[in-house]
Amino acid sequence: MHELSITQNIVAIVAEHAKGRPVARVVLEVGRHAGVMTDAILFCFDVVAEGTPLQGALLEIWRIEARARCRTCGTEFTRDTLFSACGCGSLDIERLAGEELRIKEYELRADVKTAPAQSLGGAAHWRPASARRT
C-alpha cells in the first residue's frame, strides 16, 4: 500500500513548511488517473499525523478530472480511462490534467498569530470531491 508512504510524505512536507506551527487543514489535489486510492490516504492521515503539527487537522481531497486534447482534431475532452480515445477515434492525445498528486494548500490553526493559509503552488483546475470523515 504505497498510500501510507505518500501520506507520510504529505505530513512531512506540510509539517516542515509550517515550521512547527499547528495546522488546521490540508488540501490535496489528486487526479482521477493518478493511481492513488484517496480513501486509503484519508484512512492513514490521522494515524500518520499523530504527534505532528498536523494532529487533528482536516484533510480535504479535491479530485481533478482527467482531460486531454486530441492532436489530430484539436478537441479537448474528459478521459474516462488512461487510454480513452478522442471522439474522432484518434489515440494521439496530449494529457492536460488528471494525473496530479499535489499539496494545494494548508491552513494554520486560528489561535496561532500568522497568515491563515499557505499555498504550495499548483494548478487552478480542481473539483471538490471529498473530505476526511469525522
C-alpha positions as CSV (number, residue, x, y, z in Angstrom):
1,M,0.0,0.0,0.0
2,H,2.0,3.0,-1.3
3,E,-0.7,5.4,0.0
4,L,0.8,5.1,3.5
5,S,4.2,6.3,2.3
6,I,2.5,9.1,0.3
7,T,0.6,10.2,3.4
8,Q,3.8,10.1,5.4
9,N,5.5,12.4,2.8
10,I,2.5,14.7,2.7
11,V,2.6,15.1,6.5
12,A,6.4,15.6,6.5
13,I,6.2,18.3,3.7
14,V,3.5,20.3,5.4
15,A,5.0,20.0,8.9
16,E,8.3,21.2,7.5
17,H,6.7,24.1,5.6
18,A,4.6,25.1,8.6
19,K,7.7,25.3,10.8
20,G,6.1,23.6,13.8
21,R,3.0,25.8,13.8
22,P,-0.2,23.8,14.3
23,V,-2.1,23.0,11.1
24,A,-5.9,23.1,10.9
25,R,-6.5,21.9,7.3
26,V,-4.6,20.4,4.4
27,V,-5.9,20.4,0.8
28,L,-4.7,17.8,-1.7
29,E,-5.3,17.8,-5.4
30,V,-5.4,14.3,-6.8
31,G,-6.1,13.5,-10.4
32,R,-8.6,10.8,-11.3
33,H,-5.8,8.9,-13.1
34,A,-3.1,9.5,-10.5
35,G,-3.1,5.8,-9.5
36,V,-3.7,6.7,-5.8
37,M,-6.5,5.4,-3.6
38,T,-7.8,8.6,-1.9
39,D,-9.8,6.5,0.6
40,A,-6.5,4.9,1.8
41,I,-4.9,8.4,2.2
42,L,-7.9,9.5,4.2
43,F,-7.7,6.3,6.3
44,C,-4.0,6.8,7.1
45,F,-3.9,10.5,7.6
46,D,-5.0,10.7,11.3
47,V,-2.5,8.0,12.4
48,V,0.4,9.4,10.4
49,A,-0.3,13.0,11.6
50,E,-0.4,12.0,15.3
51,G,2.3,13.7,17.3
52,T,3.0,16.2,14.5
53,P,1.8,19.8,13.9
54,L,-0.9,18.2,11.7
55,Q,-2.5,16.3,14.5
56,G,-6.3,16.9,14.4
57,A,-6.1,18.7,11.0
58,L,-8.8,18.2,8.5
59,L,-7.7,16.6,5.2
60,E,-9.6,17.7,2.1
61,I,-9.1,15.9,-1.2
62,W,-10.1,17.7,-4.4
63,R,-10.3,15.3,-7.4
64,I,-9.1,16.6,-10.7
65,E,-11.0,15.5,-13.8
66,A,-8.8,13.7,-16.4
67,R,-8.7,15.9,-19.5
68,A,-6.9,15.6,-22.8
69,R,-6.5,17.4,-26.2
70,C,-6.6,15.5,-29.4
71,R,-3.5,16.2,-31.6
72,T,-5.4,15.2,-34.7
73,C,-8.6,17.3,-34.5
74,G,-7.8,19.7,-31.5
75,T,-10.8,18.7,-29.4
76,E,-10.5,18.8,-25.6
77,F,-12.3,16.1,-23.8
78,T,-12.6,14.3,-20.5
79,R,-10.9,10.9,-20.3
80,D,-12.8,8.1,-18.7
81,T,-9.7,5.8,-18.7
82,L,-6.0,6.3,-19.2
83,F,-6.4,5.1,-22.7
84,S,-9.5,6.9,-23.8
85,A,-9.7,7.8,-27.5
86,C,-11.0,11.1,-28.8
87,G,-14.4,11.2,-30.3
88,C,-12.8,11.3,-33.7
89,G,-11.2,7.9,-32.9
90,S,-7.6,9.1,-32.6
91,L,-5.4,7.9,-29.7
92,D,-2.8,10.7,-30.4
93,I,-3.7,12.8,-27.4
94,E,-2.0,15.3,-25.1
95,R,-2.7,14.8,-21.4
96,L,-3.8,18.0,-19.9
97,A,-4.9,17.1,-16.4
98,G,-5.9,14.1,-14.2
99,E,-2.6,12.6,-13.2
100,E,-1.6,15.1,-10.5
101,L,-0.9,14.5,-6.9
102,R,-0.2,17.8,-5.2
103,I,-0.5,19.6,-1.9
104,K,-2.6,22.6,-2.9
105,E,-2.5,24.5,0.4
106,Y,-2.7,24.2,4.1
107,E,-4.3,26.4,6.8
108,L,-2.8,27.1,10.2
109,R,-4.9,27.0,13.3
110,A,-6.6,30.3,14.1
111,D,-5.1,30.6,17.6
112,V,-1.7,31.0,16.0
113,K,-0.8,34.5,15.0
114,T,0.3,34.2,11.4
115,A,-1.2,34.1,7.9
116,P,-4.2,31.8,7.8
117,A,-3.4,29.9,4.5
118,Q,-0.2,29.0,2.8
119,S,-0.1,27.9,-0.8
120,L,2.3,25.4,-2.0
121,G,1.6,26.2,-5.7
122,G,-0.4,24.1,-8.2
123,A,-2.9,24.3,-11.0
124,A,-6.2,26.0,-10.8
125,H,-8.1,23.0,-12.3
126,W,-9.7,21.2,-9.4
127,R,-13.0,20.0,-8.3
128,P,-14.1,19.3,-4.7
129,A,-15.0,15.7,-4.1
130,S,-14.5,14.5,-0.6
131,A,-13.2,15.4,2.9
132,R,-12.0,13.4,5.8
133,R,-14.7,11.6,7.7
134,T,-15.0,12.8,11.3
